[in-house]
Amino acid sequence: MQNAATPPFIEQVERTVAMLERLSQGPYRARELTVWDEDVFKGLWADAPEKADDWEVFIERSPNAFAQFELQPAASITAVEADGDLVACTVWSPANCMVGGKRVSIHYAQGLRVRAEHRRDGLGDLVRRFPTRALQRPTLGQVMYRRIGNANMERFLDAVKFHEGQDRLQKIVGAAYLAARGPDVQTEGLRPIELRDLERCAHLINRTHEGLDLFRPYGAESLRDMLDGGVWGERPPWRPSPFGWDDFHVIERDGHVVACGGLWDRGRDIREIWRSAQGDEKRVEVAMGLDLGVEAGHESALADLLRVFAARSGLLGRQSLVADLAHLPAVVEELDDLEPRMESRIIEWSPFQPSLPKQLGECYLDLRFW
């Protein structure tokens, strides 16, 4: 029995023991998902809406239900099932990045979903406490993104003793949404990335985001591994990559690469359906600009690249191209024709060590986690 004097560590241990007992004695079982679970995973997300003020946000994940998490190295999807049906899930993804100028291993907490008919059964706490492969590697902090207006998640986190301002420090961050417009446009010096460009592109990406918390600097090999999707050699044709070499482009001026970036067609595999209590409905299908890099003084070249990406996004049927441009005002100024607007979310930071900053500084937004 808990009392007001129970130390927080002991309380967490007792809650974890209760989780294990519940899984061993009740109707629920927990496990890590595999590619064989695509259809049931897809069904869970379609029946587990997220709150955003007066809207419910349903997520369609198809044809590749795991596409987003394939872009996150070592992501692990944990699920709880009852009678063979998935009723809750959460996703953990370890990441090495810079925080306060230090190299730090952290993890992202994301994708907590519980089927609508199983809410208030304590399954959110149950699935998030189940041990997962992604957390076998030690981490010193946790990051979460949350939609503004999701009061249900705020209440849930407080109920499981994970309090805002104490265990998780909040700040507002924003990504730029650019109007996706076709037809395709041509730009001087535009071409797909080649092996010979890897070192140069790594340099451009690093200089563009240097000093930002949550950014992991690239080298030529790590950039190549990202574009390869972690696969050496030929990729199995039955599992195409959601993002890779064909999606990454450079702009060359006077014989030098001055801008680079990738276009991830997020809307191909992930779509949001927003429904209001009044019966209104809207669909959100976007593309993402990933790993942007630009040489100082050549911001117009990166703007040109994003304009090409926006046009291609429109041809794909997407409404917006999303990019992390809060720290690139000179690029944003070049894109007035695409009517840039900022969409804000809450980022929550939980440092586990006193040596880490209590609050994040200016952040790099890796849109794979957005």
N, C-alpha and C positions, 0 to 999 in steps of 0.2 A: 504494500500500500504506500502511495506517495504521500509526502508531507512537504510543507514549505521549506524544510531544512534539507531536503534531498539535494546533494550536489549534482550539478548538470551532467557531469560525466556518468555518474551512477544511473541517473535517470535515462540517459541514452542507451546504456548497456541493457537496462531492464526492458526498454521498449524493443530493442533488437532481439532479446531472448523471447519476448512475447510474440514477435513476428515469426520466429522459427517454430515456436510451439503451434501457432495458428496454422502455419503451412503443413505441419506434420500431422495435425489432428482434425483439421476441418476440410471443407470441400475444395479449397483452393490449392493450386500448385504453382510454383514459380520456376522459370527457366529462362535461358538465353535463346533468342530467336536465331534462325538460320535462313538462308535463301528459300528454303522449302516452305516458309511461313508467309510468303508474300501476300497471298489472297486473304488470309485471316487478319494479317496486320493492316491491310487496306480496309477491311471491313470494320475493324476497331476504330480507326481514325474517322471513318465516315459516320460513326455513331457516337462520337465523343466530342461534341462541340465545345469551343472555348468562348468565354465571355469577353466582350469588348463594349463596355457601357451597355447600351440597349440592344446590342446585336449579339447573335450567336454565330460563331465562325466554324464552319464545317470544312474539313480538309479532304480533298480527293488526292490520293496517292496512286497514280497509275500512268502508264503501264509498268514502270519500275518503281515499286513502292518504297524501295530502299535507296533510291538515287541520291538523296541529300546526304545520307549517312555513309554512302560509299565515298563521298568526297571528304570525309572526316577520318583521318587515319586512326585505326584501332577503335572506332566507335563500337559500343556494345549496347544492344537493345534487350532489355529485360522485360518479361511479361508475366502476368498472373493469368491463369486460366481456370475456368470452372466448367466441369463436364465437357472438356475438350474445346471450349470456346474461349478466345482471348477476351478478358474483361478489363485489363489495365496494362499499361506499359510505361516505361521511361527509358531515356537514352542517355548514356554517359560517354563522353569522348575525352581522352587525355590529350593534352597539348603542351608543348614546350614553347615558352614565349618570354618576352621581356616585361618585367613589372618593376617600376621604380628604378630602371637602369640595370636591373639584375636579371640573370638567366634563372627562370623559375619553371618548375613543372606544376601545371594546374590541371583541372578538368572542367569541362562544360557540362552542366546539368540541363537537360532539355527534353522536350517531347513527352511530358507527363500527361497521360490521357487515361480516363476511366469512362467506360460505357455509361451512357446517361441513366440506364435503369439500375446500375450498380453503385451509383454515387451515395454517399453517406454511409457506406459499409466499411470505411477505413482502408480501402484498397490502394489509395494513393500513397499512404504511409507504408503500407505493406510492400508495394512494388519498389519503392525507392530505397527501402532498407535491405532488400535482398542482395547478397554479395554478387558482384559482377566482375567479369574478366577485365574490363576497362580500368577498374580501380585497384587491380593487383599491383600496379606500379605506383609507388608512393607519390602523392601530390601534396602541395603546400597551400592550395587555394582552390576555390570554386567560383565559377562565373555562370550567371543565368541572364538570359534576355526575357523580358516580359512585356506584353502589350499593356499600354496605358489604359486603364478602365477595367482591368480584369480583377475585380474585387473578390471573386470566388477564390482565385489563387492566393491572394493576400490573406484571406481568412484561413485557408488551408495551411499555409506556411506558419502562421501564428499558432494554429491549433496543434501543430506537431512540434512546437517549441523552437521554431526557427524564425526569430523575430527581426523585423526590419529595424535598422538603426543599431542593432546589437550584434546579431549573428551575420547579417547581410546588409552591407552598406550600399545605398542606392544613388544613382545619378542618371540624368537623362542624356541620351545620345540620339543622333539622328543620321539617317541615310538619305541621299538625294534620289528622288524619283523623277526621271526624265521621260517626256512623252515619246513613246515608240512610234516612229513614223517611217513609212516607206515612200517611194521606192528606194532600193539600194542605191547608195551614193559611192562615188569613187574618190579616192584621196591619193595625192602624190606620195609615193614611197610606201604604200600599204602592201604588206605581203604576210603570209603565214610565217611563224617562227621556224627557224632551222637550228640544227645542233650547234652550229657555229655562233648562234646568238645567245646561248644560255648564260654565259658569264656576264655579258653585257646587260641582259635583261635582269639578272639577279642584282646587279649593281644598281640599276635604275629603280627597281622595286624597293631595295633597301634604303636608298637615299630619299625616296619619296615618303617613307613611313618611319624614318629614323627618329628615335626618341619617344615614340608612341607606345603606351602600355598595350599589352596583348598582341604585339606584333612579333613574329618570328622571322629573323633575317634568313634570306635564301643564300645558298651557294649554287654553283652550276649543277652539281649532282642532285641536291635536294629539289631544285626546280625541275630537273629532268624526271625525278621520281614522281613528283606531283603530276606532271603531264602524262607520264606512263600509267598513272593510276595505281602505282605500287607494284605493277607487274613487270617482270623482266622478260624481254623478248616479245614473242607473238602473244597477243591477247586472245583468249578463247572467244570465238565468234558468237557463241551462245550467251555471252555476257558483255555486251558493248559498254564502253565507259560513258557515263553521263557528261564528262568533260575531259578534254585532252588536247593533243597536238593540233588537231584541225580547228579547235576553237580559240587558239591563242595567236595573236597577230602583233606585228611590230610596224612602226612607221620609221622609215629611213629618210634622212635628209642629208644631202651633201656627203653620201657614203657612210653615214653614221646612224645607228639606231638611236632615236631620241625619245621614243615612247613605246610602251608595250602594254598588253593586257589581254584578258580572256573574256569570252562571252559564254556564260552558262545559261542555257535555255531551261530555267527552273520550271516554267509553265508547262513544259512537255510532260513532266512527271508529278508536279505539285500545283494544285489549284485550290483557291479559297472560295467558298460560297458563304456570303454574309446574308443572314436572314434576321429581320427585325420582328419585334412583337406585333407590329402593325401589318406584317405580311409582305414588306418590301424585300427584294432580293437583289444582290449584285455579286458578280464574279470578279475575282482578282487573279490575273495570270501575268506574271512578270518574267523578265530575264535579268540576270545579274552580271555586272562587270567585276571580274575577279583579278587580283594580283596586278593592279595598275602601277605603272612606273613611268616616270618622265624625267628628262634632263632639265636642270635649272635653266629658265629662260625659254623653254620650248613648250610651255603649257598649252599653246594653241595646237600643237601636234597631238597632245593627249585629248584635247577637245575634239579634234577631227576624228580620232579613233573612236571616241564615244559616240560621235554623231553617226559614224558608220554602224556601230553596234546598235544604236537606237533604230536606225532604218531597218536593219536585219531583224531586230526584235519585232518591229511592226509587220514585216513580211511573214513572220512566224505566228502572227495573231496575238502577240502580247500587247498589253496596254502601256507598260512602262519598262524602262531600263533602270535598274537600281544600282547605285554606285556609292562608295564611301568617299565623299568629296568635301566633308566638313573642314578638312585641313588643306584643301586645294581651292581657295576662293578665286584665284586667277583663272582656273579651269572653268569654274561655275560661271564666271562672268562672260566666258566665251560661248556659253550654251543657252543664252536667253531664248533662242528660237525653239528650244525644247521645253520651255516653261518649267524649269526645275522647281520642285517643292520638296521640303524636308518632311519625312515621316519620323516621328520620335518614338522611342521605346525606353523602357527602364532597363538599365543594366545593374545587376546585383553582384557584389563582390564579397566573398567570404574568405579572408586570410586566416590560415591556421597557425601561423607563426608570428610572434611579436616583431620579428625582424622585417616583416613585410609591411608595406604601407597600409594604413587603415582604410584609405580611400584611393581609388584609381585616379590617375591623372588623365590627360587627354588620351583617348583610346583609338586604336585601330579596330575597325569593324570588319571582321572576316565574315562575309555574307553567306558563307556556307552554314553559319549558325543562326542567321537572321530569322 
